[in-house]
């Protein structure tokens, strides 16, 4: 599961807005709420959007390398078969 900083910011703002209606203590509350939400998400092992993007890029690169290696293996197998004849 991936969650963006924008989503975290919106969640913190929504919670802080609710708190503001109750007591007018919005100032400073957003940062505290964001910290609480981030800690909860860490406990649930939620991956940040940035980290997910890095992992996706690494996977795409590995897939491209694998495809290239598969082509090379096929070519080498053909050469070996031709030399065996």
Order of alpha helices (4+ residues) and beta strands (2+ residues): beta-alpha-alpha-beta-alpha
